[in-house]
């Protein structure tokens, strides 16, 4: 059902991914790549960036930077306020 809506050329796809999971294993991103193989209509969103361990954040951000070349609109990171 989702693919039927996303095939419309006027639809912008919002691909929400958990930052704690490897982007290559993200099913939503794979569906977006299958439908929008040029990445012209896809926006990536990384959630739970505030839960990344120190040192792990640079690894995730590097992968997102490499992958953002695929997405015209790139990635956005969601960071919730923490007590620190």
Secondary structure, DSSP 8 states (H G I E B T S, - for coil): -HHHHHTSTT--EEEEEETTS-GGG-HHHHHHHHH-TT-TTEEEEEE-GGG--TTHHHHHHHHHHHHHTT-SS-EEE-------
